[in-house]
Amino acid sequence: MAERHDVGVWALGFGGWGFRAQRGLSLVEATIILGVISMLTAVMAPSVRNYVQTAQQAAAKADVEALGSALARMLTDVGELWVSRDGNGSGATDPPSHAASNRVDLLVSDGRVPAVQTARSSGSPDWDTAVNDTTVQKFEYFLVTNTPSNTSANAYRTAANMSVTAQFDPDDGATYNSEHAWRGSYLPGPIGPDPWGYRYAANVEYLARALGTGPSGNVNDVIVISSGSNALIESRYDTDGVAPANDVVHVFAGGTR
């Protein structure tokens, strides 16, 4: 027979403090309770996991859309067609900002680098390329700090220096005397990883229509992407028509537009 252990406790009743005995649990009772708890845990665990996964997917989707929206606002404000390494565009003729050599190809957030299922057909970079502050840069430089190529010397013109004329006007290629200026921050920083700890990315090189011919003769899709729960990017970097599989994707500019 299982032993019972009586535990003495002090209790405050209407008659004041007194000492009374409280019966403890037997081994059989404790085993039954633990069994019930184990069964409830087993039943609830899948629901909890599904809830967490759904919440992570929703958060990643909201983030890629927010990054795309912020990037669109930034480009509209500065009057650019694509993301430029040198945002100040010094020089009245053939401004560096408009040169293909001044283009940023890939923007990324902080976070671990995901694996890539299928490499791009030719050229570089790809989704897993490291930040080099030239062709591969951080979203934060353009959406939070206005430090293209990670330096304030390349900052886009701001409202504080709107009177500066030794900068280009994207509309006429001459001196800059228009309303275009960087008016961020466009997102609160820092721009961190996705819910699984991996970086967001955007293949912004294909914002330059003439430089991004896709397999169908159209410009490749520009997308903001998270690798999703499997930490594997299944969407091709250079493609016209995205089939994201497990990826979380926001199409910034479609190739067939």
C-alpha positions in Angstrom: 0.0 0.0 0.0 1.3 3.4 -0.9 2.2 5.5 2.1 0.5 8.8 2.8 2.3 11.7 4.3 0.4 14.2 6.4 1.8 17.6 6.2 1.3 20.0 9.0 0.4 23.6 8.0 -0.5 26.8 9.8 -3.8 28.2 8.7 -5.6 31.4 9.6 -9.2 30.8 10.3 -12.0 32.8 11.9 -10.8 31.6 15.3 -7.2 32.8 14.7 -4.1 31.0 14.0 -4.1 27.2 14.5 -2.3 24.1 13.5 -4.0 21.5 11.3 -2.9 18.5 9.3 -3.3 18.4 5.5 -3.3 15.1 3.7 -0.6 14.8 1.0 -0.9 13.0 -2.4 -0.3 9.3 -2.7 2.0 8.0 -5.3 -1.0 6.7 -7.3 -2.7 10.1 -7.2 0.5 11.9 -8.3 1.0 9.5 -11.1 -2.6 10.0 -12.4 -2.2 13.8 -12.3 1.1 13.7 -14.1 -0.5 11.4 -16.7 -3.3 13.9 -17.3 -0.9 16.8 -17.6 1.2 14.8 -20.2 -1.9 14.0 -22.3 -3.0 17.6 -22.3 0.4 18.7 -23.3 0.5 16.2 -26.2 -2.9 17.3 -27.4 -2.1 21.0 -27.1 1.4 21.0 -28.5 0.5 20.8 -32.2 -2.0 23.6 -31.8 0.6 25.8 -30.1 3.1 25.0 -32.8 0.6 25.8 -35.6 -0.2 29.1 -33.8 3.4 30.1 -33.6 4.1 29.2 -37.2 1.1 31.1 -38.4 2.1 34.1 -36.4 5.7 33.9 -37.8 4.4 33.7 -41.4 2.1 36.7 -40.8 5.0 38.7 -39.3 7.3 37.9 -42.2 4.6 38.9 -44.7 4.0 42.2 -43.0 7.7 42.9 -42.9 8.4 42.2 -46.6 5.5 44.4 -47.5 6.7 47.2 -45.2 10.2 47.0 -46.7 8.8 47.2 -50.2 6.6 50.2 -49.3 9.4 52.1 -47.6 11.7 51.5 -50.5 9.1 52.8 -53.0 8.6 55.9 -50.9 12.4 56.5 -50.7 12.9 56.1 -54.5 10.0 58.4 -55.2 11.3 61.1 -52.8 14.8 61.1 -54.2 13.7 60.9 -57.8 15.6 57.7 -58.6 14.7 54.7 -60.8 16.9 52.4 -58.9 19.0 52.3 -55.7 22.3 54.1 -56.1 25.6 53.6 -54.3 26.3 57.3 -54.5 23.1 59.2 -53.7 24.5 62.7 -54.0 24.9 62.5 -57.8 27.7 65.1 -57.9 28.3 66.5 -61.4 25.9 68.3 -63.7 26.4 66.0 -66.7 26.2 62.2 -66.8 25.5 62.1 -63.1 27.0 59.1 -61.3 23.6 58.2 -59.9 22.4 57.3 -63.4 25.4 55.2 -64.4 25.0 51.4 -64.4 28.3 51.2 -62.4 26.6 53.1 -59.6 23.8 50.6 -59.1 23.1 48.5 -56.0 22.2 45.0 -56.9 21.0 43.5 -53.6 19.7 45.0 -50.4 19.6 42.9 -47.2 18.7 43.3 -43.5 20.7 42.0 -40.5 20.4 38.3 -39.8 21.9 35.0 -40.8 22.4 34.2 -44.5 19.9 31.5 -45.7 20.8 28.8 -48.2 19.9 29.0 -51.9 18.1 26.2 -53.6 18.9 27.2 -57.2 21.7 29.6 -58.2 21.1 32.4 -60.7 21.8 31.4 -64.3 24.7 33.8 -64.7 26.4 36.8 -63.1 26.3 37.8 -59.5 25.2 38.5 -56.8 22.8 35.8 -55.6 20.6 35.7 -52.5 23.4 34.5 -50.3 26.0 37.0 -51.3 27.7 38.8 -48.4 27.4 42.6 -47.8 30.3 44.4 -49.5 29.0 48.1 -49.3 29.0 48.4 -53.1 26.8 46.0 -55.0 25.4 44.4 -51.9 24.3 46.8 -49.2 21.9 47.0 -46.2 18.3 48.3 -46.4 19.2 50.4 -43.3 21.7 52.6 -45.3 18.9 53.8 -47.5 15.7 53.6 -45.4 17.0 54.6 -42.0 20.4 56.4 -42.0 20.8 57.9 -45.5 24.4 56.5 -45.8 24.6 54.8 -49.2 27.7 52.6 -49.4 27.8 53.0 -45.6 29.1 56.5 -45.6 27.5 59.9 -45.1 29.6 61.3 -47.9 27.3 59.6 -50.4 24.1 60.8 -48.7 21.1 61.8 -50.8 20.1 65.4 -50.8 17.8 66.2 -47.9 15.3 68.9 -47.2 18.0 70.7 -45.2 20.1 71.2 -48.3 17.4 71.7 -51.0 19.2 74.9 -52.2 22.2 72.9 -53.3 22.4 73.1 -57.1 25.6 71.2 -57.8 23.5 68.0 -58.0 21.6 66.4 -60.7 17.9 66.5 -61.6 16.8 63.0 -62.6 14.4 64.6 -65.1 16.7 66.7 -67.2 20.3 65.6 -66.2 21.3 69.2 -65.5 21.6 71.0 -62.2 19.4 69.8 -59.4 16.7 72.4 -58.8 13.6 70.2 -58.0 11.7 69.0 -55.0 13.4 65.6 -54.8 15.1 64.8 -51.5 15.6 62.1 -49.0 12.8 62.5 -46.4 13.4 59.5 -44.1 13.7 57.7 -41.9 11.2 55.5 -43.8 11.3 52.7 -41.2 12.4 52.6 -37.6 15.8 51.0 -37.3 17.7 48.9 -37.0 16.2 46.6 -39.6 16.5 43.1 -38.1 16.1 39.6 -39.4 12.9 37.6 -40.1 11.1 35.7 -37.4 13.4 32.7 -37.9 16.6 34.8 -37.6 17.5 35.0 -41.3 17.9 38.2 -43.4 15.4 39.8 -45.7 16.6 40.6 -49.2 15.6 42.5 -52.3 17.1 42.0 -55.8 16.9 45.7 -56.7 19.3 45.4 -59.6 16.3 44.6 -61.8 14.7 48.0 -61.1 16.9 49.1 -64.1 14.7 47.8 -66.9 17.4 47.7 -69.6 19.8 45.8 -67.4 17.5 43.0 -66.3 16.3 41.0 -69.3 14.5 37.9 -68.1 13.9 34.6 -69.8 10.7 35.8 -71.5 12.3 39.0 -72.7 10.8 41.0 -69.9 12.5 42.5 -66.9 13.0 40.1 -64.0 10.9 40.4 -60.9 12.1 42.6 -58.1 11.0 41.0 -54.9 11.5 41.4 -51.2 12.0 38.0 -49.7 12.3 35.9 -46.5 13.5 32.3 -46.8 10.7 31.2 -44.4 10.7 28.5 -41.8 13.1 26.2 -43.7 15.9 28.8 -44.0 16.1 28.0 -47.8 15.4 30.4 -50.5 13.5 28.5 -53.2 12.7 31.5 -55.5 15.2 32.2 -58.2 17.1 35.5 -57.9 16.8 36.1 -61.7 13.4 35.2 -62.8 10.3 36.6 -64.5 7.5 35.1 -62.5 7.9 34.1 -58.9 6.8 30.7 -57.5 7.8 31.2 -53.8 7.1 27.7 -52.4 8.0 28.1 -48.7 9.4 31.6 -49.2 7.6 34.7 -48.0 7.6 37.2 -50.9 6.4 40.7 -51.7 6.6 41.5 -55.4 8.0 45.1 -55.6 8.0 45.2 -59.4 6.7 42.4 -61.6 8.7 41.4 -64.7 5.6 41.5 -67.0 4.6 45.1 -65.9 
